[in-house]
Amino acid sequence: MKVLILYASITGNAKGMARILAQFFEHVGATVTVGEMQQTDAAELAAYDAVILSTYTWSGGVIPEESQDFYADLAQLDFSQKPVIFGIAGTGDKFYGQDRYNTAPDHFEQVLIASGAIKGADSIKIEQGATEADMPAFAAFTKAIVAKVKAVQAD
């Protein structure tokens, strides 16, 4: 299974989640590529069985500025012919208010579903950096993505 993990990170928290997820996917035997959203052509996603986005939410509850072009490109793609399974991990800060807390994963989920991609797991949403207490959520997320990929490939 080929997994692409892309991140947008300003403080290092989302990049840290990407690295953690890479370890979980490698542990289950996946071939993993990790990169930055802003340096990736969104069309490359079709070459992978699963795509994981690790992002933070910018103040105001929006996607990070450096991922806006990538986000816009996702909206132009059509994954309905060759299914791409996706999952999203988000980091946020409750300082900005509950209505703006960790909303970037929701924005990415909407655009990916609209493009025909298949949601493989519920988003992981943590406050700031990942801790040991978050590891069971990362394990469950990985397991759900792998199961969804296998189910879709079996069809």
C-alpha positions in Angstrom: 0.0 0.0 0.0 1.3 3.4 -1.0 0.5 6.2 1.4 1.2 9.9 0.9 1.3 12.1 4.0 1.3 15.8 3.4 1.5 18.6 6.0 1.2 22.3 6.5 3.0 23.4 9.7 4.1 26.7 11.1 4.9 25.6 14.7 6.0 22.1 13.9 2.9 20.5 15.5 1.3 19.3 12.2 4.7 18.2 10.9 5.1 16.2 14.1 1.7 14.5 13.5 2.8 13.7 10.0 6.0 12.0 11.3 4.0 10.1 13.9 1.5 8.9 11.3 4.4 7.9 8.9 5.7 5.6 11.7 2.3 4.1 12.2 1.8 3.4 8.5 5.3 2.0 8.1 4.7 -0.3 11.0 1.8 -1.9 9.1 3.9 -2.3 6.0 2.9 0.7 4.0 5.3 2.5 1.7 5.2 6.1 2.9 6.1 9.4 1.3 6.0 12.5 3.5 6.0 16.0 2.1 4.7 19.6 2.4 1.3 20.5 0.8 2.7 23.7 -0.6 5.4 21.8 -2.5 3.1 19.1 -3.9 1.1 19.0 -7.1 -2.4 17.9 -6.0 -2.7 15.8 -9.1 0.0 13.5 -7.6 -2.5 12.2 -5.0 -4.0 9.9 -7.6 -0.8 7.8 -7.6 -1.4 6.7 -4.0 -3.8 4.3 -2.3 -4.2 6.6 0.7 -3.5 10.3 1.3 -3.2 11.7 4.8 -3.3 15.5 5.4 -1.8 16.9 8.5 -2.8 20.6 9.0 -3.3 23.3 11.5 -6.1 25.8 11.7 -5.1 29.4 11.1 -6.7 32.1 13.3 -10.2 32.8 12.2 -10.8 29.1 11.6 -9.4 28.9 8.1 -6.9 26.6 6.3 -3.2 27.7 6.5 -2.2 30.3 4.1 0.6 28.2 2.6 -1.9 25.4 1.7 -4.5 27.6 0.0 -3.2 26.9 -3.5 -3.1 23.2 -2.8 -6.6 23.4 -1.4 -7.8 25.2 -4.6 -6.2 22.6 -6.8 -7.9 19.8 -4.9 -11.3 21.4 -5.8 -10.4 21.0 -9.5 -9.6 17.2 -9.3 -11.8 14.2 -9.9 -11.0 11.1 -7.9 -14.2 9.3 -8.8 -12.6 7.1 -11.4 -9.6 5.9 -9.3 -10.6 6.0 -5.7 -8.2 7.7 -3.3 -8.8 7.1 0.4 -8.1 10.0 2.7 -7.7 10.9 6.3 -7.0 14.2 8.0 -5.2 15.0 11.2 -5.6 18.5 12.6 -4.0 20.6 15.3 -5.6 23.7 16.8 -5.6 26.1 19.7 -8.7 26.6 21.8 -7.5 30.2 22.4 -9.3 31.2 19.2 -12.7 30.0 20.3 -14.7 26.9 20.0 -16.3 27.9 16.7 -12.8 28.4 15.1 -11.1 25.5 16.8 -9.5 22.9 14.5 -11.8 23.6 11.6 -9.2 23.2 8.8 -9.7 19.4 8.7 -13.4 20.0 8.0 -12.6 22.3 5.1 -10.2 19.8 3.6 -12.6 16.9 4.1 -15.4 18.8 2.3 -13.2 19.5 -0.7 -11.9 16.0 -0.9 -15.3 14.4 -0.7 -16.5 16.8 -3.4 -13.6 15.7 -5.6 -14.7 12.0 -5.3 -12.1 10.9 -2.7 -13.3 8.5 0.0 -13.1 9.2 3.7 -11.2 6.4 5.3 -11.3 7.5 9.0 -12.7 10.2 11.2 -10.4 13.1 11.5 -8.0 13.3 14.4 -8.2 16.7 16.1 -5.8 17.5 18.9 -4.8 20.7 20.7 -1.4 21.9 19.8 1.3 19.1 19.8 0.7 15.3 19.9 1.3 13.6 23.3 1.6 10.0 24.4 -2.1 10.2 25.2 -2.9 10.8 21.5 -1.2 7.6 20.3 -4.3 5.3 20.6 -6.1 7.8 18.3 -3.3 7.6 15.8 -3.3 3.8 15.9 -7.1 3.6 15.4 -6.9 6.2 12.6 -4.2 4.1 10.8 -6.1 0.9 11.3 -9.3 2.5 9.8 -7.5 3.9 6.8 -5.8 0.5 6.1 -9.1 -1.3 6.4 -10.8 1.1 4.0 -8.1 0.8 1.4 -8.3 -3.0 1.6 -12.1 -2.9 1.3 -12.1 -0.6 -1.7 -9.3 -2.6 -3.5 -11.3 -5.8 -2.9 -14.4 -4.3 -4.7 
